[in-house]
Amino acid sequence: MLLQNKNAIVTGGSLGIGTAICLDLAKNGANVALNYRKHAAEAEAIANEINEMGVKGMAVKADVSNFADAQAMVDKVAAEWGKVDILVCNAGINWDGVIWKMTEEQWDTVMNIDLKGYFNYIRAAAPLFRGQKSGRIINVTSINGLRGKFGQSNYSAAKAGIIGLTKTVARELGKYGVTVNAVAPGLILTDMMVKMPEEAKQVSLNETVLKRLGEPEDVAYLVSFLCSDKATHITGEIIKVDGGQYI
């Protein structure tokens, strides 16, 4: 059990990649708290599934874009479970449009969730990690934060911002024994992506060298490894999980 007796917080854990991360952390022995804003039933179901594995699961209503909500969730987990060891920032949305048609609301909404949401949780957890001189922070970015994507200026900018945030926080927290890394998925077959037009999926498939699209578990396995003691000398890294889509 790579993560026995570790307590983890995962944002956006009720759907897609976040669910796979929650379940794999739990399979590796971690207690896992996940947030939800709208998907209460799904979040509670994941928490129950985690409890059935013999570790603790907790679903907490919290809007990642709200600074106070993030602080309250971190405080709640620390109070009820005694400490926080792992923070996985994963919650995100996309609201696409070419730049000449994108509205201020589209830009602000994606930025507030996909970038500010990460700041909110890292800011809340950092004092705990500094005090205990240990911790793992994993940020989920995207290959589109590295290369850009037509029609996704807001999403790509937010995901690029996460990369800069990851490297900076790795520098700031390294001397306290905290590692900070990011994973950058390519196209992953979540429920949302399954509904994409076949032509769009085929474009991404053609970009990969492995000739298959990723599954949520492909991302989750890397996250669990980076949270473990097997990754104590890895920090400030952006690791792609894309089947070679970026190259």
C-alpha positions as CSV (number, residue, x, y, z in Angstrom):
1,M,0.0,0.0,0.0
2,L,1.9,3.0,-1.3
3,L,-0.2,5.6,0.6
4,Q,-1.3,3.9,3.8
5,N,-2.3,6.3,6.6
6,K,-2.1,9.3,4.2
7,N,-5.0,11.8,3.9
8,A,-5.7,13.3,0.5
9,I,-7.9,16.1,-0.9
10,V,-8.9,15.8,-4.5
11,T,-10.8,18.7,-6.2
12,G,-13.2,17.8,-8.9
13,G,-13.3,14.2,-7.7
14,S,-16.9,13.3,-8.6
15,L,-16.5,12.9,-12.3
16,G,-14.0,11.7,-14.9
17,I,-10.3,11.9,-14.2
18,G,-11.0,13.1,-10.7
19,T,-13.0,10.0,-9.8
20,A,-10.3,7.7,-11.2
21,I,-7.7,9.6,-9.0
22,C,-9.9,9.3,-5.9
23,L,-10.3,5.6,-6.3
24,D,-6.7,4.8,-7.1
25,L,-5.5,6.8,-4.1
26,A,-7.9,4.8,-2.0
27,K,-6.8,1.5,-3.5
28,N,-3.3,2.5,-2.4
29,G,-4.4,3.1,1.2
30,A,-5.2,6.8,1.3
31,N,-8.2,8.4,3.0
32,V,-9.7,10.7,0.3
33,A,-11.9,13.8,0.6
34,L,-13.4,15.2,-2.6
35,N,-15.3,18.3,-3.2
36,Y,-18.5,18.9,-5.2
37,R,-20.5,21.9,-6.2
38,K,-23.4,20.4,-8.2
39,H,-22.9,16.7,-8.3
40,A,-23.7,15.8,-4.8
41,A,-25.1,12.3,-5.5
42,E,-22.0,11.4,-7.6
43,A,-19.7,12.7,-4.9
44,E,-21.4,10.8,-2.1
45,A,-21.4,7.6,-4.2
46,I,-17.6,7.9,-4.7
47,A,-17.1,8.6,-0.9
48,N,-19.2,5.5,-0.1
49,E,-17.1,3.4,-2.6
50,I,-14.0,4.6,-0.9
51,N,-15.3,3.7,2.6
52,E,-16.1,0.2,1.3
53,M,-12.4,-0.2,0.5
54,G,-11.6,0.0,4.2
55,V,-10.3,3.6,4.1
56,K,-12.1,6.9,4.8
57,G,-14.0,8.8,2.2
58,M,-15.5,12.2,2.6
59,A,-17.6,14.4,0.2
60,V,-17.5,18.1,0.9
61,K,-19.6,20.8,-0.8
62,A,-17.2,23.5,-1.9
63,D,-16.9,25.8,-4.9
64,V,-13.2,25.7,-6.0
65,S,-13.4,29.2,-7.3
66,N,-14.4,30.5,-3.8
67,F,-11.4,31.3,-1.6
68,A,-13.3,30.8,1.6
69,D,-14.8,27.5,0.5
70,A,-11.4,26.1,-0.3
71,Q,-10.0,27.1,3.1
72,A,-13.0,25.7,4.9
73,M,-12.6,22.3,3.2
74,V,-8.9,22.1,4.0
75,D,-9.6,23.0,7.6
76,K,-12.4,20.5,7.8
77,V,-10.3,17.6,6.6
78,A,-7.4,18.6,8.9
79,A,-9.7,18.8,11.9
80,E,-11.5,15.5,11.3
81,W,-8.6,13.4,10.1
82,G,-5.8,15.1,12.0
83,K,-3.6,16.2,9.0
84,V,-3.5,16.6,5.3
85,D,-0.7,14.9,3.3
86,I,-1.8,15.1,-0.3
87,L,-3.5,17.8,-2.4
88,V,-4.6,17.0,-5.9
89,C,-6.0,20.0,-7.8
90,N,-8.0,18.6,-10.7
91,A,-11.3,20.5,-11.0
92,G,-11.7,22.2,-14.3
93,I,-14.1,23.1,-17.1
94,N,-13.9,24.2,-20.6
95,W,-16.1,26.8,-22.4
96,D,-14.7,27.0,-25.9
97,G,-14.8,29.8,-28.4
98,V,-12.4,31.6,-30.8
99,I,-10.9,34.7,-29.4
100,W,-12.9,37.1,-31.5
101,K,-16.1,35.6,-30.2
102,M,-15.2,34.8,-26.6
103,T,-17.1,36.7,-24.0
104,E,-15.8,38.1,-20.8
105,E,-18.0,35.6,-18.9
106,Q,-16.4,32.7,-20.8
107,W,-12.9,33.9,-20.0
108,D,-13.5,34.7,-16.3
109,T,-15.5,31.5,-15.6
110,V,-12.8,29.2,-16.9
111,M,-10.0,31.2,-15.2
112,N,-11.7,31.3,-11.9
113,I,-12.2,27.5,-11.8
114,D,-9.3,26.2,-13.8
115,L,-6.6,28.5,-12.4
116,K,-7.8,30.5,-9.4
117,G,-9.3,27.3,-8.0
118,Y,-5.8,25.7,-7.9
119,F,-4.4,28.8,-6.1
120,N,-7.3,28.7,-3.6
121,Y,-6.5,25.1,-2.5
122,I,-2.7,25.4,-2.6
123,R,-2.9,28.6,-0.6
124,A,-5.1,26.9,2.0
125,A,-2.9,23.8,2.3
126,A,0.6,25.4,2.1
127,P,0.7,26.5,5.8
128,L,-0.1,23.0,6.9
129,F,2.5,21.4,4.7
130,R,5.1,24.0,5.8
131,G,4.3,23.3,9.5
132,Q,4.6,19.5,9.2
133,K,7.5,19.7,6.8
134,S,6.0,17.3,4.3
135,G,3.3,17.1,1.6
136,R,2.5,16.3,-1.9
137,I,0.8,18.7,-4.4
138,I,-0.2,17.3,-7.8
139,N,-1.8,19.7,-10.3
140,V,-3.7,18.4,-13.3
141,T,-2.9,20.6,-16.4
142,S,-3.1,19.7,-20.1
143,I,-0.9,19.3,-23.1
144,N,-3.0,22.2,-24.4
145,G,-1.3,24.4,-21.7
146,L,2.0,23.5,-23.4
147,R,1.0,23.9,-27.0
148,G,-2.2,25.9,-27.2
149,K,-5.5,24.7,-28.9
150,F,-7.6,26.4,-31.5
151,G,-10.8,27.7,-29.8
152,Q,-9.5,27.3,-26.3
153,S,-7.6,30.5,-25.5
154,N,-9.2,30.6,-22.0
155,Y,-8.6,26.9,-21.2
156,S,-5.1,26.8,-22.7
157,A,-4.1,30.0,-20.8
158,A,-5.4,28.6,-17.5
159,K,-3.6,25.3,-18.0
160,A,-0.4,27.2,-18.9
161,G,-0.8,29.2,-15.8
162,I,-1.0,26.0,-13.8
163,I,2.4,25.0,-15.2
164,G,4.0,28.3,-13.9
165,L,2.2,27.9,-10.6
166,T,3.5,24.4,-10.2
167,K,7.1,25.4,-10.8
168,T,6.9,28.4,-8.6
169,V,5.3,26.6,-5.6
170,A,7.8,23.8,-6.0
171,R,10.6,26.4,-5.5
172,E,8.8,28.0,-2.5
173,L,7.9,24.8,-0.7
174,G,10.9,22.5,-1.5
175,K,12.9,23.4,1.6
176,Y,9.9,22.2,3.7
177,G,10.0,18.7,2.2
178,V,7.0,19.3,-0.1
179,T,7.0,18.2,-3.7
180,V,4.9,19.9,-6.3
181,N,4.3,18.3,-9.7
182,A,1.9,18.5,-12.6
183,V,0.5,15.9,-14.9
184,A,-0.5,17.0,-18.4
185,P,-3.0,14.6,-20.0
186,G,-3.8,14.5,-23.7
187,L,-7.3,13.6,-24.8
188,I,-8.7,11.2,-22.1
189,L,-11.9,9.2,-22.7
190,T,-14.1,10.7,-19.9
191,D,-17.9,10.7,-20.2
192,M,-17.7,14.2,-21.5
193,M,-15.1,13.3,-24.2
194,V,-17.0,10.2,-25.3
195,K,-19.8,12.6,-26.5
196,M,-17.3,14.4,-28.7
197,P,-17.8,14.2,-32.5
198,E,-16.0,11.2,-33.9
199,E,-14.1,13.4,-36.3
200,A,-12.6,15.4,-33.4
201,K,-11.6,12.2,-31.5
202,Q,-10.0,10.9,-34.6
203,V,-7.9,14.0,-35.0
204,S,-6.5,13.4,-31.4
205,L,-6.1,9.7,-32.1
206,N,-4.1,10.3,-35.2
207,E,-1.8,12.6,-33.2
208,T,-0.8,9.8,-30.7
209,V,2.0,7.4,-31.4
210,L,0.4,4.6,-29.4
211,K,-2.7,4.8,-31.5
212,R,-5.1,4.8,-28.6
213,L,-6.7,7.5,-26.5
214,G,-6.1,7.6,-22.8
215,E,-8.3,6.3,-20.0
216,P,-8.8,8.2,-16.7
217,E,-6.8,5.5,-14.9
218,D,-3.8,6.3,-17.0
219,V,-3.6,9.6,-15.3
220,A,-4.6,8.3,-11.9
221,Y,-1.7,5.8,-11.8
222,L,0.8,8.5,-12.3
223,V,-0.8,10.7,-9.6
224,S,-0.6,7.9,-7.1
225,F,3.0,7.3,-7.8
226,L,3.9,11.1,-7.5
227,C,2.1,11.1,-4.1
228,S,4.1,8.2,-2.8
229,D,7.5,7.8,-1.2
230,K,8.8,6.4,-4.5
231,A,8.8,10.0,-5.9
232,T,10.5,11.9,-3.1
233,H,13.2,13.4,-5.4
234,I,10.8,14.5,-8.2
235,T,9.5,18.1,-8.0
236,G,8.7,20.9,-10.3
237,E,8.0,18.5,-13.2
238,I,5.3,18.6,-15.8
239,I,4.7,15.0,-17.0
240,K,2.6,14.3,-20.0
241,V,0.1,11.4,-20.1
242,D,-0.9,11.5,-23.7
243,G,0.3,8.4,-25.6
244,G,2.7,10.6,-27.5
245,Q,0.1,13.1,-28.7
246,Y,2.2,16.1,-27.9
247,I,5.3,14.9,-29.9
